[in-house]
Amino acid sequence: MHLFYQPEANLYELDEEEARHSSKVLRLGSGDIIQVTDGRGLLQKCVLNIQGKKAGYEVLETRVIPPRSFSVHMAIAPTRKAERNEWMVEKMTEIGVERIDFLVTEHTNLETLNRVVNLTRLNRIAAAAMKQSQQYYMPVITVNNKYEIFIANRGEQVKMIAYVPDHAKEEHVFKKSRKDSTTSLLIGPEGDFSEKEVVLAQENGYVTVSLGQTRLRTETAAVAGCHAVNLAQIV
């Protein structure tokens, strides 16, 4: 059964893009059964009603899917290329993530910031990834978070920063993760966090962790870290 996203559940109509996808791409028609989610756990079984370019629906059954027993919050300094930021949002959403916050750090390229983190487009990509992976909760995405302010106002139970000083041996994020907890993981920019930023994070309760023995790109580190926190919940 095809899954569609409608954040305003009481509208009973798919938005223009979803309507076009239902009729032109999936070749669905009036009378076909679909599923609709509001991205906040509501799941509806519906019968589709195509009228021209519009796609309304009648709700047959409604369920509320409970949230996960844990929560993954990824805070990332964006890369300098929009497609890499979009790729990581897509993959983290598929894996499972409750929040994605883009940070402004010392090494963040401010000249390209607004171009490489387009919130409207990132939300659209996350919605598509949520539907593709058959999930019913949309991650909350925020942009332009000033690093110092952001880390000083976090209430997660587990707070980690992916940073390994030269010749140091830090435990892997997998080992530092705890089951059934809210977890925040900081991922640095190209050029990494500055020493000042690492100290500031530690002063705010973050512990330094490793993502493995190889040097990873920002987007790869974000996906690997997100997966490690999720994996720690099931093994």
N, C-alpha and C positions, 0 to 999 in steps of 0.2 A: 504494500500500500504506500503510495507516494506521500511524503511529508512536506508540508508547506509552512511558512512562517508568517504569522500575522500578529504583531505585538499588541494591536488593539482588538482583543478577542470579541468584543461586542459589536464590531462592524459587520461581521458575517460576509465579508467580501475580501478577496485577495487583492493586493496592490497591483499596479499596472504591470510590473515586471514579473511577478508571480503568476498573474493571469495569462500573460503571453506565454510563459514557460509551460503552463498547464495545457494550453490548447495547441500552440504551434510546435513545441518541442516534444512534449509527452503524448500529444494527440489525444488528450482526454476530452470527454464531452459530457453534456448534461446527463445526470444519472450515475456517473462514475463515483466510486467511494474513495475519499482521500482522508488524510490525517492533517490536522492543523495544530500548531503549537504557538503559544505566545512568547516562548523563550524564557518563561519563568515557571515552568513545570506543568502548565496546563496542557493537556492533550485531548483533542476532540476528534471523534470519528464523524465525518461529514459526507453529505451527498452534494455533488457539484452541480451548479446551474450556470451554464455558459450562455451569455447573451451579448453577442457581438464581441467587443473587446473586453467586456467585463466578465468576471468570474465570481459569482456569489456562491454561498453554500448554506445548507441547512444542517444544524448540529443534530446528530443521532445519539451520540454517547459522549460523556465527558468524564475524564479522569484527571486526578492531580498526581503527578509523579514526584515522589519525595526527593529532596536534594541529597547529594552524597554525604556520607558520614565524615568526610574530610573536605578541605578546601585548599586549592592551589592558587597562590597569587604570584604572578611573575612580573617583576619590575626590571625593565630593560632600557639601556641607552640605545637609541635607534642607530641602525647602520646608515651609511650615506647614500644608499640606493633604496628607493621605494619598493622595488620588487622583492628585495630580501626581507624587509619588514613585513610585507604582505604574506610572503611565504611562511614566515615563522608564526604569524597569527593564525594562518590556516592550519598548520600542522599542530600547534599547541591546542587549538580548539578541537581538532580531531582526537587528540590524545586525552584531553580533559583538563580544563582550566576555568577557574571562576573569575579571575581578574587578570587583566594585562595592562600594566601602567608603563608608559614610555617616559623615561627620565631625561632631564637636562643636566649633564655632568660637565666637569671641567673640560673634557676632551670631546664633548658633543659639538658637531659642526652646526653652529647657529644659522649660518647663511642658507643652508639647505633644509633646515628642520621642518618648516611648514610644508615643503614640497614632498618630503619623504615620509611624513606621517599624516596622511589625510584621513581624519577620523571617519568621515562618511564612507569612504571606500573600505576602510578596515572593518567597519561594522558590517558592511555588505559581504565581505569575504568571510567573516566569522559566521554570519547567518548561513551562508552556503555550506560551510564546513560543518556546522551544527546539524543541518539537515542530512548531509551526506553520511555523517557518522551516526545518525539515528539517536541524537540527543535532544533534550527538551529544555535545556538551560543555555541561554546566551551568555558568554563571558562579558563582564563589564570592561570596557576599554576606555582608558583616559590618556591624554597626551599633554606634553609640555609641563610635566611635574618637576619643579625645582628640587634637585637632589636633597639638599639640606632640610628643606621643609618636609619633604615626603617621608624620609626615614625617621624623622622625629615624631611622627604621628601614626605609627603603625601599632596595631594591637594583636598581631598574630601570635600564636603560641610558640611557633618555631620560626626564627628569623636567621637567614643565612646569606652570605655574600660570596659569590664565586670568585675567589682570589687566592692565588698561591704565590707567596714571595719566592724569590730565587733560592734554590737549594732547600726549600722547606718541604715538609711532608704533611699535607693536610688530609683529613679524612674525606672520603667521597661523600657527596650530597646524599646518596642513597643511605649511607650508614647513619647520617645525622637526622634523617627524616623520622617522624614518629607517626604511628597509625592514629587515625581519627583525630587529627589536629589541623588547625589552620596554619599554613606554611607560606612564608614570604621568601622568595629567592631573588637576589639582585644579580643581574648580568651586566657587565661593563661594556663600554664602547670599544671601537677600534682604537687601540692605544691603551686600553684597560682603565681601571679606576686609578686616580692619583693616590699617593700614600695618605694624603690628608683625608680623602674621602673614605678610605678603608678604616682609618683611625676613628673617624666620625661615626661610621657604621658600628664599629665595635663598642663605642661609647653608648650607642643606642640599642645595645643588646644583640647585635648580629654576630654570628660566628663565621669565620672563614672556612670555606670548603673547597674541595677539588672536584673537577668534572672529568678526571682521567689524566693520563700521562702525555697526551698530545695537545698541541695548541689548537684551539677551535675558533672559527669565526663566531662573531656575536650571534648570528641567527642559528648556527649549529649548536652553540652552547645553550641557548635558550630552549631549543627543542629537546636537547639531551637532558638538561636540568628538569624540565617539566616531566619528561618521561620517567626520570629517576624517582621523583617525588611520588608520582602515581604508582610506579612499580613497588615502592616500599609499602604501599597499602595492601598489597595482595600476596606478598611472599613472607 
